[in-house]
Amino acid sequence: MQLSRNLPRFVGSCAIAGVLVAGVLAPVAMGAGVLSNQVSDSVDGISASLTASQQPLVTTVTDRDGNPIATLFDQYRIPVTYNQIAPTMTAAIVGIEDRRFWSEGGVDPKGMVRAALHDSSGGATQGASTITQQYVKNYLINVVDRTDKAAQYADRADTIARKLREAKIAVQLGQTQSKQDILTGYLNVVEFAGNIYGIGAAAQAYFHTTPDKLNVQQAALLAGMVNNPNLYNPYTHPEQALQRRNTVIDAMVTNRTLAAKDAEAAKASPLGVIDNGPDIPPSTCMGAPADAGFFCSYAEGYLQQAGFTADQLATGGYTIRTTMDPVVSQTVKNAVDANVPTTQDGVANTFAVISPGQDTHEVLAMVANRNLGTDPAQGETSTDIVSHPSNVFGAGSSFKIFTSAAAMEAGKAGLNTPLPNQGGHCFVQPGANKYTPPYCIQNDGLHYPDPISLRDGLATSPNVAFVGLEQEVGMAAVLDMARRLGLRNTLTTNDAGATPDPSSSNPQYSEPQSQYFQNKLSFTLGNSPVSTLEMANVPATLMSAGKWCPPNPILSVTDRFGKPVPVKQQPCEQVVPPGLANTLMAGLSQDTVSGTSAQAAHAAGWTHPDIGKTGTTQESESVAFVGGVDNYAVSSMVFADGRHPEEICPGTPVHLGSCGHGAFGGTVAAPPYFSAFNQLLAGKPDVPIPAPDPAYLNAH
């Protein structure tokens, strides 16, 4: 007979049920056995973890005006209160998961016995967990142990010890929390397939609604999913999802929370989920708008350097208000896209804007013609090419700013100082021996005077004069000035723009730039990898009267409760005297008037007083414009970024090719600056350039 065959199993199941019930209602009855020890040793600790562990929430990144630009999360969750959940939803979940929820304790002894008897008959295994027990289990899996696969496995293990531990914690919760709080907690923590957690996120993702507006069929579908989110996923298994939804609706009728006639109407309706769903926002900065992706990535990295972990940012439910100016950012983005289209093969145009200041240098925009993403065919890149030293070809003659500042500080030259400037010259490299070849350089053209003043040299950029000045000042001083004015991270990378590799026998890869260029006079001609963002911080330092501050993308961070969270920042430093900074700015004030970008400035109708320095590498694989106007410090760089770099050619659009005489900083990198800031400064009064300090006009 069937009964005799199943009798041992029946007796065993009854014994298990008795142990569970007795263990929950009278723990002392268990004695001092191994099972009791396993449970007692862990319950208190787990109960404490349930109290201390906060549910992972979505972190929101905004611009300076509070407009969201991105979400960061590990679990997509929108927490809600009990009053924000429709009665249809609470009725549906109670009807299908735990119909005695409102009257029972944390566990249901009758259910345990019923499940044990049913299991002993050889049929499908029945669960006996109450919603409170399920809350405990889901909280352990999805919150407390979410990063520990082994612990999650134990949380799911089909053992008496696990079930008893879970039940005891459920009893404790039942004694300390209201039914409404338990049900709300459960609905906020449970998974609804994929990366969707909690009823708030589920209502949005599947129906584009909020939990308080869920109708019967919507609530029933979601309530049915929690039993097996993958099997009852309405997009991948619509038939099973429909059957499960209708089972929930029938359970609501059985539980007398839904009239039979209303149930039939609800069961006759389609699933009703949104098309092509579920609709889940991107969980990284790659979901940001085109003009905000690199900014968001930089802000995320900045906070990690300040002590936030990646997991904290993805789960903390922070609101990160950045310094990004949406008007400046979009205007500059439009300008670079017009200059070099997003999908233009092999050509990148990066652009950064920083607001100078004595206490902070706020980053206002970080854009490129490329967008942050993973599809190169769409002009996307996963590297933050604005903040990283991704321009591996260099910023060209804009590096002459560093040589000029170092010379002025050392008293080797002032703006009026005449500099030797032959048409071509060979220089002895620092630290050279008899086997070291000389460094030979020529000016680009024959129109330069010899000698030439430092002031005119900054405007017209002769190579020979600045290499000679660099040799006189010394590489150590020039490299240190570059670091002080802004290239803090750039100079720690190697000559390929990457982290130095000590195992390499080639100094180009094993040494940081700060060391590698100690004996190379080419540094002032800007032939080394450089960050567009850090290069924008160079004029920001000068415009701040010689005060360097880190490029700061953060206005504030608040936690999930709205409480401010402090963000550590490197202290600002007075790196050069105000007089030197103002004098160098005066020397840079002629570039758009009579210097290397004057022709492009005139074509753009540019009339604003500003500072600027262009740069062009020898093979025109990179061109740059670095400068500032009003309260904006800028850096625009156009460089080859493909696998087969070539000469950059001017045109509409800018492109790669063999054009004989390639692009220049003034003709290709400066135009986006003129275009964007003609718009941004329209109708605003001009801000004059500070007068030079007489102490820095002549050598001494």
Secondary structure, DSSP 8 states (H G I E B T S, - for coil): -HHHHHHHHHHHHHHHHHHHHHHHH-GGGGTT-HHHHHHHHHHHHHHHHHHH----B-EEEE-TTS-EEEEE-SSEE----GGGS-HHHHHHHHHHH-TTTTTS-SS-HHHHHHHHHHHHTTSS------HHHHHHHHHIIIIITTT-HHHHHHHH---HHHHHHHHHHHHHHHHHS-HHHHHHHHHHHSB-STTEESHHHHHHHHHSS-GGG--HHHHHHHHHHTT-TTTT-TTT-HHHHHHHHHHHHHHHHHTTSS-HHHHHHHHHS-----TT------SSGGGS-TTTHHHHHHHHHHHHHTT--HHHHHHB--EEEE---HHHHHHHHHHHHHHS-TT-TTEEEEEEEEE--SS-EEEEEEEESSEESS-GGGTEESS-TTTS--BTT--GGGGHHHHHHHHHHHTS--TT-EE---SEEEE--TT--TTS--EEEE-SSS---SSEEHHHHHHH--HHHHHHHHHHH-HHHHHHHHHHHT-TTGGGS-TTSS---TT-S-HHHHS-HHHHGGG-GGGGGT-S-B-HHHHHHHHHHHHTTTEE--EE-EEEEE-TTS-B--------EE-S-HHHHHHHHHHGGGHHHHSTTHHHHHHTT----EEEEEEE-TTSSEEEEEEEETTEEEEEEEEE-SSS--EEE-SSS-EEE--SS---IIIIIHHHHHHHHHHHTTT----------GGGSS--
